[in-house]
Every structure is written in structure tokens, then in C-alpha cells.
Amino acid sequence: MDANRDAREAAAALPTGSLSKRLDGGVVTPFDDGYAEARRVWNGLVNEYPAVVAYCESVDDVRVAVDFARERDLETAVRSGGHSVSGSSVVSGGLVVDCSRMEWVRIDPEERIARVGPGTTWGTLDRAAQSFGLATPGGVYADTGVAGLTLGGGTGYLSPKHGFTADNLREIEVVTGRGERVAANADRDTDVFWAARGGGTPGVVTAFEFDLHPLDHDVGYFESWLPAAAAGDALGAYREYQRTAPAESCVFPYLARVPTTAEFPADRHSDLALCVAGVYAGDPEAGRREFEPFRDHPDAFAESFEAMPYTELQSMMDGDFPAGRRYYWKSVPLARLDDDAIAELRRAADAAPSDLSTIVVWPMHGAVGRVSESATPLVGRDADVVVNVEAAWDDPTATTENVAWVRETCDRFRDGASLPGTLPNFAGGRASDADDVYAANAERLRRVRETHDPDGLFAYERR
Ligand SMILES: Cc1cc2nc3c(=O)[nH]c(=O)nc-3n(C[C@H](O)[C@H](O)[C@H](O)COP(=O)(O)OP(=O)(O)OC[C@H]3O[C@@H](n4cnc5c(N)ncnc54)[C@H](O)[C@@H]3O)c2cc1C
């Protein structure tokens, strides 16, 4: 199958010229010079050929694009930050509604509310909120989009204290698959609002509104690097620590190869290691004391503690996940990080086909578990930790083995103390079945989608 040729044929059959005239942002089709750029997303594994990319600059543009798709029964994907791991924001032969130009942020410091356009990235929202000493829990990577991350739940360093990103959502404005403009919140169009808090939306979100929280001081960041041989004991100690971890603390150990940089001893470079990393969102000096149990480990070959502005923390990983590399990620919530799970972490990290891959243990204590599993589509809130298996590789011929490594590792965790469901933002590809991701909430989510997108325009979006 020649996807490029199919996209050209699909585009040739559409009145894309008249669509372009009706959009402030215009369109790009396979016949245009900018097509290679327009169809590209962050994950180099994704190689889709849309018939038309509609650049929307306003709500009116979004309505025009959605009407165009509905009238022609076009499969439709929505793109905002373009960092979907699964690549669900671009669709071969269909329409991409690109919201990346709808980037705006309005902060109300009195009411502690942020209103945000769908094209906004976390770096932009964090900087705007921090200029008033405020923040809302977002992802850990400045370039990711507020839109996709929120609609898939959203975990970050502030989640133990303030919950998932979606738990801090107050309202969304949406153009639904029916072409209706809806402002959904806890009192109005409650089904659309419920779905948006982690389950996506049967349409295109044109504005988000979030609660903000005071954060007017530096935060603490800690790292301790240990040889992989010490990982078992260190993860056991982490399990004990998590039993009483305060909400300010977000400790996330990960297994990775030691970076080949000057901060690390040359004789450790590229070795498999466990990094016990932690953020303390309270007074950094209290953080220094809080991470005492992890400090001065006899086997540690690198250790650091820094106080830094929250915006710096949020940009710390910039460059670690370059666009164009191939990625496949999947996660499993674990009721407990038992000895079998720890042994599996070690085994899986050893077996990773690519040295660029990591396995992250993400904490789930605090505010996340205080929201009921019926309040939003997100399940697994009772987990102790979520294990994120994150494959990254450059060699295009190594895809099969890397994807298999992630899937097989997650299947092994599924045999143990795992809970149903998974984090939608790390669900492992577009083919993910809603039942696998949302478990007991999948049916309710399906009903919301069928009501507001009866033609299944956005069925492609289901993650
Ligand atoms: C480097 C990196 C780091 C990450 N770190 C975290 C993290 O710390 N925490 C976390 O929770 N996740 C994290 N993620 C996962 C991330 O949240 C998802 O990939 C998310 O989908 C990215 O959002 P986006 O807007 O950039 O993506 P896009 O590719 O633009 O969109 C992804 C999906 O979101 C939906 N969507 C986007 N915009 C709209 C809209 N306007 N209306 C309706 N639906 C829309 C669509 O279904 C679309 O397919 C990370 C991803 C990357 C690549």
C-alpha cells in the first residue's frame, strides 16, 4: 500500500481549496511544499499521510474544519502539542485539525485560575502561572501540549500534592462531533466534562480552565545513581519510604544507562544503573532532610541535591527526548511494588534491546488516590506505583524487538500485583482497547462519545 499516493487521491477528491479559504490558518495537502512538515509529529515511529491538515487559529476555524469532516465522513485526528506517544494526532487519508496556533494563557491570580488555549505547551503555561507564584500539576517536559496531556489524565511532580492534571480541570470549551459548541464543567454538560478528565473528548477542545495552587518558592531536586546490582535493595527501601511519603515528595526511581557526560565517572558510562530521583515541592531545606534516607548510599557513584525554580525543574529534561527518534511506551499500575515486581524491573532493564530505553517507577500516593474512580475515567488510583516501560531507539530496523520488549515486560507485570487499566498518556499505541485503558469506566466513556460524536468522527482519537 502506498499511503502517500492514497493521501493524494483522497485530497484530490476533496474541495480543500474552498476549505482553505474559510480558515484563517489555511490548509496543507500532499500537493503542498509544507506537507512533510505538516504530517510530522514528535514520535519518529509515526508515519501517517493525512489528506488534509487544517490549521485552526480560532473557534470558528475549528467549527469549519469539524463541519467539513462531518459532511464528508472523514476520519479526523486532533493535534495540539504534537507529542502524542501513540501518534493518535495524525491520521492517514483523513483530516488533521491542528490547534497548535491557538496558543494563549490568561491567569487570574485572585481567583487562582488559568484559562488556556489548546495550542499551549506546558513550558508556556508554567512560566505564565509562576509569574504569579502559582502552578497546576502538569507533565515533566516543557514541549508537551497542555491539551493532549490533560485529556489523557496527566501525571507530574505536583501530582502527589494536587492530583492528576485532569483533577485540576474546571472547565473545557469543545466543538463536538455534532458541530455544537459546548462549555462543559461540573454543573453543565457534565458527561463531556467527566470524559475530558482523562478520557479524551468527542470533539475539539478550544479552551481549558484549570485551578492553580500557590508555589512561590524554589523546589528541591535530588538524584542518587547506583549500580544496577544495588537496584533490588534500593527499590525495597523506596517501597518502605513510599508508605509514609508526604504529598510534597515525588520520588521516581528509574533504570537507565548512565549518561556519557562529565557529571558521571567515565568507568560507569553506559552501564545499567538505578537513578533514585526525587522532587520536593515544599521548602527545599525540608526537601534536603526529606531525602536523607536516600542520601550517602554506600554504592552511589553520583549524587546531587539542588534548589531551583519550578520552571527550571520543568525544563530539566528538555532535549532528553528528541523529536524524530522512535518511541513506544506503555504503563502498568501496581497495587504494590512487591519483590517479584522489583526482580522483574531488574530483569526487564537488562533485557532492553536499546540502550536509550528506560523503566520508570512513578509514585501514586497522596492526592491522586483521594479522587474516586467514578469521578473521572481514570482508574488505577489505588496503585502504589505505576511502572512506565519506555523504549527509545534510532535504528528503523529495530522496531519489532523494541515494541515486543515493552509489551512482553508489561504482560509480565500483568501476571503479578497489577491493577486493571493504565495511564492513557502511556497506553502503548493507538490500537489500545478502551477496555484495557479505562477498565470499568470504558462503557460510560463509549456512551459519552456515541452521544456527542454519533458519526464516530473522532473514533480515531480513542487511546
Ligand atoms: C517527552 C514526553 C514527556 C511526557 N511526559 C509526560 C508526563 O510527565 N506526564 C504525562 O501525563 N504525560 C506525559 N507525556 C505523554 C503526553 O501527555 C501525551 O503524549 C499527550 O498526548 C501529549 O499531548 P500533546 O497535546 O502534545 O499531543 P498531541 O499529539 O497534539 O495530541 C494527543 C492527543 O490528544 C488529543 N487532543 C490533542 N489536542 C486536542 C484538542 N484540542 N481537542 C481534543 N483532543 C485533543 C487527541 O486525542 C490527540 O490524538 C509525555 C510525552 C512526551 C513525548
The ligand as an SDF file (V2000), in Angstrom:
LIG
                    3D

 53 58  0  0  0  0  0  0  0  0999 V2000
    8.7910   13.7800   26.0600 C   0  0  0  0  0  0  0  0  0  0  0  0
    7.4360   13.4740   26.6410 C   0  0  0  0  0  0  0  0  0  0  0  0
    7.2360   13.5800   28.0030 C   0  0  0  0  0  0  0  0  0  0  0  0
    5.9880   13.2910   28.5530 C   0  0  0  0  0  0  0  0  0  0  0  0
    5.7920   13.4180   29.8940 N   0  0  0  0  0  0  0  0  0  0  0  0
    4.5670   13.2090   30.4050 C   0  0  0  0  0  0  0  0  0  0  0  0
    4.2980   13.4180   31.7820 C   0  0  0  0  0  0  0  0  0  0  0  0
    5.1650   13.8220   32.5440 O   0  0  0  0  0  0  0  0  0  0  0  0
    3.0500   13.1670   32.2410 N   0  0  0  0  0  0  0  0  0  0  0  0
    2.0440   12.7380   31.4240 C   0  0  0  0  0  0  0  0  0  0  0  0
    0.9250   12.5470   31.8920 O   0  0  0  0  0  0  0  0  0  0  0  0
    2.2580   12.5240   30.1270 N   0  0  0  0  0  0  0  0  0  0  0  0
    3.4780   12.7450   29.6050 C   0  0  0  0  0  0  0  0  0  0  0  0
    3.7000   12.5410   28.2830 N   0  0  0  0  0  0  0  0  0  0  0  0
    2.6280   11.9980   27.4630 C   0  0  0  0  0  0  0  0  0  0  0  0
    1.7880   13.1550   26.9300 C   0  0  0  0  0  0  0  0  0  0  0  0
    0.9380   13.6080   27.9310 O   0  0  0  0  0  0  0  0  0  0  0  0
    0.9250   12.6870   25.7730 C   0  0  0  0  0  0  0  0  0  0  0  0
    1.7710   12.2540   24.7700 O   0  0  0  0  0  0  0  0  0  0  0  0
   -0.0120   13.7930   25.2830 C   0  0  0  0  0  0  0  0  0  0  0  0
   -0.9210   13.2380   24.3770 O   0  0  0  0  0  0  0  0  0  0  0  0
    0.7200   14.9390   24.6070 C   0  0  0  0  0  0  0  0  0  0  0  0
   -0.1640   15.9840   24.3480 O   0  0  0  0  0  0  0  0  0  0  0  0
    0.0220   16.8720   23.0330 P   0  0  0  0  0  0  0  0  0  0  0  0
   -1.0490   17.9140   23.0330 O   0  0  0  0  0  0  0  0  0  0  0  0
    1.4200   17.3130   22.9300 O   0  0  0  0  0  0  0  0  0  0  0  0
   -0.2350   15.7810   21.9470 O   0  0  0  0  0  0  0  0  0  0  0  0
   -0.9890   15.7300   20.5420 P   0  0  0  0  0  0  0  0  0  0  0  0
   -0.2210   14.7340   19.7680 O   0  0  0  0  0  0  0  0  0  0  0  0
   -1.1910   17.0550   19.9360 O   0  0  0  0  0  0  0  0  0  0  0  0
   -2.4050   15.1520   20.9390 O   0  0  0  0  0  0  0  0  0  0  0  0
   -2.5250   13.8860   21.5320 C   0  0  0  0  0  0  0  0  0  0  0  0
   -3.9800   13.5050   21.5740 C   0  0  0  0  0  0  0  0  0  0  0  0
   -4.6690   14.3800   22.4600 O   0  0  0  0  0  0  0  0  0  0  0  0
   -5.9540   14.6810   21.9430 C   0  0  0  0  0  0  0  0  0  0  0  0
   -6.0170   16.1200   21.6780 N   0  0  0  0  0  0  0  0  0  0  0  0
   -4.9880   16.9770   21.4860 C   0  0  0  0  0  0  0  0  0  0  0  0
   -5.4450   18.2130   21.3340 N   0  0  0  0  0  0  0  0  0  0  0  0
   -6.7910   18.1560   21.4210 C   0  0  0  0  0  0  0  0  0  0  0  0
   -7.8320   19.1170   21.3530 C   0  0  0  0  0  0  0  0  0  0  0  0
   -7.5940   20.4250   21.1780 N   0  0  0  0  0  0  0  0  0  0  0  0
   -9.1130   18.6890   21.4720 N   0  0  0  0  0  0  0  0  0  0  0  0
   -9.3850   17.3910   21.6440 C   0  0  0  0  0  0  0  0  0  0  0  0
   -8.4550   16.4290   21.7160 N   0  0  0  0  0  0  0  0  0  0  0  0
   -7.1620   16.8130   21.6150 C   0  0  0  0  0  0  0  0  0  0  0  0
   -6.1230   13.8820   20.7080 C   0  0  0  0  0  0  0  0  0  0  0  0
   -6.7110   12.6530   21.0540 O   0  0  0  0  0  0  0  0  0  0  0  0
   -4.7080   13.6470   20.2520 C   0  0  0  0  0  0  0  0  0  0  0  0
   -4.5790   12.4880   19.4920 O   0  0  0  0  0  0  0  0  0  0  0  0
    4.9300   12.8570   27.7180 C   0  0  0  0  0  0  0  0  0  0  0  0
    5.1370   12.7490   26.3410 C   0  0  0  0  0  0  0  0  0  0  0  0
    6.3700   13.0690   25.8140 C   0  0  0  0  0  0  0  0  0  0  0  0
    6.5490   12.9560   24.3420 C   0  0  0  0  0  0  0  0  0  0  0  0
  1  2  1  0
  2  3  1  0
  2 52  2  0
  3  4  2  0
  4  5  1  0
  4 50  1  0
  5  6  2  0
  6  7  1  0
  6 13  1  0
  7  8  2  0
  7  9  1  0
  9 10  1  0
 10 11  2  0
 10 12  1  0
 12 13  2  0
 13 14  1  0
 14 15  1  0
 14 50  1  0
 15 16  1  0
 16 17  1  0
 16 18  1  0
 18 19  1  0
 18 20  1  0
 20 21  1  0
 20 22  1  0
 22 23  1  0
 23 24  1  0
 24 25  2  0
 24 26  1  0
 24 27  1  0
 27 28  1  0
 28 29  2  0
 28 30  1  0
 28 31  1  0
 31 32  1  0
 32 33  1  0
 33 34  1  0
 33 48  1  0
 34 35  1  0
 35 36  1  0
 35 46  1  0
 36 37  1  0
 36 45  1  0
 37 38  2  0
 38 39  1  0
 39 40  1  0
 39 45  2  0
 40 41  1  0
 40 42  2  0
 42 43  1  0
 43 44  2  0
 44 45  1  0
 46 47  1  0
 46 48  1  0
 48 49  1  0
 50 51  2  0
 51 52  1  0
 52 53  1  0
M  END
$$$$
